[in-house]
Amino acid sequence: MKKYPYTLIFLLPLTVYLALTQEGWLTHLPKLVFYGLVPLLELILKPDPSNLNHELELKWQRDPFFDRLLYAVIPLHIGLLIYFFFVIDSTPPGTTEFYGRISAVGLMLGITGINMGHELGHRHNRLQQFLGEILLLTSLNTHFLPYHNAGHHRNVATPDDPATARKNEILFWFWLRSQIGGYIQAWQIELKRMQKLGRAALSLHNRMVVYTIAQVALLAAIYLIFGLKVLLAFLLAATIGIILLETVNYIEHYGLLRQKLPNGKYERVNHTHSWNSDHLLGRFLLFNLSRHSDHHYHAGKKYQVLRSLPASPQMPTGYPGMMLLALVQPLWFYIMNKKLQDVGQAA
């Protein structure tokens, strides 16, 4: 397998730049590419379940190319967001350009903001974690890291996890349950950590305190520099990014449950507790997020060496197409409830 297809991620900043500099339908180009062209191509192209051999996996694990790719995207992400503030300030509200540019940046906040923040937030290097925090700050979703790493990965595929969608759960209500539940759990996790460390609950050692201050400061700065119109446009774009995240959460674990053991605990997380997709375009554009089964089985693995696990539940198409399918709820339930039966999760 070649490593250079991962550079397809640069399609996102390119199309967002065009959305911010052009007019008319081109302002909608990012979503036309990522949720129009890509899903169509993934219906045609066959998934590729092949894995790296052991020698190549060790080589890729150490290859700086993959981290440099992440680092290269970060300044583009931040630069385009700042540019968006200036452009949207002069874009008349109610026009196709106004809403097209907001949706373009919302897509960017969801992919290179939250998704890349997720990847870097799993690293053990403090600088990489900090970069992940910055990306999540730009998406107004900083609580994601404490909740995701210490809550979601621990409780996934159980009723205790707000980001695990239940069978027949309505997508809209899941958005609310997951986002609110994750925020509450993030505070609970940090308060418990402060108690364990003997620190004051609301000290600056509490990440949620720092994240809250940072988000309020960011919003205040946008308002003071650009005014209410730009602030509202940014809030709308951030909301789009968060909705994308929660839609991904919805499809990743829909209906999958871990067995409860006689001692009251749940079985260990394994490859059967996440939906997997080996469709190549979605993999390259989302840093292998769709190889989600291996990510939960081995949370510390870098994106470039995640594997396709043979017995993991398989999605019928890639992430972009599955997200669109989730929006058509009757069709989603028809297809995915049958898939649940196929993997022995019919209850």
Residue pairs with C-beta under 8 A, 6 or more apart in sequence:
1 50
1 52
1 56
3 60
3 63
3 65
3 66
3 304
5 280
5 284
6 66
6 69
6 284
6 287
6 304
7 69
8 281
8 284
8 285
9 69
9 73
9 111
9 112
9 284
9 285
9 287
10 73
10 76
11 33
11 285
12 30
12 34
12 107
12 108
12 111
12 112
12 285
13 73
13 76
13 77
13 80
13 108
13 112
15 29
15 30
15 33
15 34
15 104
16 30
16 80
16 104
16 105
16 107
16 108
17 80
18 26
18 29
19 26
19 27
19 28
19 29
19 30
19 100
19 101
19 104
19 105
20 27
20 80
20 83
20 84
20 87
20 101
20 104
20 105
21 87
22 29
23 97
24 96
24 97
25 32
25 96
25 100
26 100
27 96
27 97
27 100
27 101
27 104
28 96
28 100
28 103
28 104
29 104
30 103
30 104
30 107
30 108
31 103
31 104
31 107
34 107
34 111
34 285
34 320
35 320
35 323
35 324
38 281
38 282
38 285
38 318
38 320
38 321
39 317
39 318
39 320
39 321
39 324
41 281
42 279
42 280
42 281
42 282
42 317
42 318
42 320
42 321
43 317
43 321
45 279
45 280
45 281
47 277
47 278
47 279
47 280
47 314
47 318
48 278
48 279
48 280
49 278
49 308
49 310
50 308
51 57
51 307
51 308
52 60
52 305
52 307
57 305
60 66
60 304
60 305
61 302
61 304
61 305
63 304
66 302
66 303
66 304
67 128
70 116
70 119
70 120
70 131
70 287
71 131
73 112
73 116
74 112
74 116
74 131
74 134
74 135
76 112
77 108
77 112
77 113
77 116
77 135
77 138
78 134
78 138
80 105
80 108
81 105
81 108
81 109
81 138
84 101
84 105
84 233
84 234
84 237
85 222
85 225
85 226
85 230
85 234
86 226
87 101
88 98
88 101
88 102
88 229
88 230
88 233
89 226
89 227
89 229
89 230
91 97
91 98
91 101
92 98
93 229
98 233
102 233
102 236
102 237
102 240
103 237
103 240
105 237
106 236
106 237
106 238
106 239
106 240
106 241
106 244
107 240
107 241
107 244
108 241
109 138
109 139
109 237
109 238
109 240
109 241
110 139
110 240
110 241
110 242
110 243
110 244
110 245
111 244
111 285
111 286
112 135
113 135
113 136
113 138
113 139
113 141
113 241
114 135
114 136
114 139
114 141
114 144
114 241
114 242
114 244
114 245
115 245
115 248
115 286
115 287
115 289
116 132
116 135
116 287
117 132
117 133
117 134
117 135
117 136
117 139
117 141
117 144
117 145
118 132
118 144
118 148
118 289
119 132
119 287
119 302
119 303
120 128
120 129
120 131
120 132
120 135
121 129
121 132
121 133
121 136
121 144
121 145
121 148
121 149
122 149
122 299
122 300
123 129
123 132
124 300
129 145
132 145
133 142
133 145
133 211
136 142
136 144
136 145
137 211
137 214
137 215
137 218
138 218
139 238
139 241
139 242
140 215
140 218
140 219
140 235
140 238
140 241
140 242
141 238
141 241
141 242
141 245
142 211
142 212
142 214
142 215
143 182
143 183
143 186
143 187
143 208
143 211
144 182
144 186
144 245
145 207
146 186
146 189
146 190
146 207
146 208
147 182
147 183
147 185
147 186
147 189
148 163
148 182
149 299
150 189
151 161
151 182
151 185
151 186
151 189
152 161
152 163
152 182
153 269
153 296
153 299
155 161
155 164
156 163
156 164
156 253
156 258
156 269
156 273
156 274
156 296
157 164
157 253
157 256
157 257
157 258
157 266
157 269
157 273
157 274
158 164
158 257
158 258
158 266
159 166
161 253
162 177
162 178
162 180
162 181
162 182
162 185
163 178
163 181
163 182
163 246
163 249
163 253
164 249
164 253
164 256
165 174
165 178
165 249
165 250
165 251
165 253
165 254
165 255
166 255
167 254
167 255
167 337
167 340
167 345
167 347
168 333
168 337
169 250
169 254
170 329
171 247
171 250
171 326
171 327
171 329
171 332
174 246
174 249
174 250
175 243
175 246
175 247
175 250
178 246
178 249
178 250
179 242
179 246
186 208
187 208
190 206
190 207
190 208
190 209
191 201
191 206
193 206
194 200
194 201
194 203
194 205
194 206
195 201
197 205
199 205
199 206
202 209
203 209
204 210
219 231
219 234
219 235
222 230
222 231
222 234
223 231
244 323
247 323
247 326
247 327
248 289
248 319
248 323
250 326
251 275
251 315
251 319
251 322
251 323
251 326
252 274
252 275
252 292
253 273
253 274
253 275
254 275
254 336
254 340
255 336
255 337
255 340
255 345
256 272
256 273
256 274
256 275
256 313
256 340
256 343
256 345
257 273
257 345
257 347
258 266
258 267
258 269
258 273
259 266
259 267
260 266
260 267
261 267
269 296
269 297
270 297
271 293
271 294
271 296
271 297
271 309
271 311
271 312
272 293
272 311
272 312
272 313
272 343
273 293
273 296
274 292
274 293
274 295
274 296
274 312
274 313
275 292
275 293
275 312
275 313
275 314
275 315
275 322
276 290
276 291
276 292
276 293
276 294
276 308
276 309
276 312
276 313
276 314
276 315
277 283
277 290
277 291
277 292
277 314
277 315
277 317
277 318
277 319
277 322
278 290
278 291
278 308
278 314
279 290
279 315
279 317
279 318
279 319
279 321
281 318
281 320
282 290
282 318
282 319
282 320
282 321
283 289
283 290
283 291
283 318
285 320
286 319
287 303
288 295
288 303
288 304
288 306
289 295
289 303
289 319
290 315
290 318
290 319
291 306
291 307
291 308
293 309
293 312
293 313
294 301
294 306
294 307
294 308
294 309
294 312
295 301
295 306
297 309
313 339
313 343
315 322
316 322
316 335
316 339
317 325
325 331
325 332
325 335
326 332
337 346
340 346
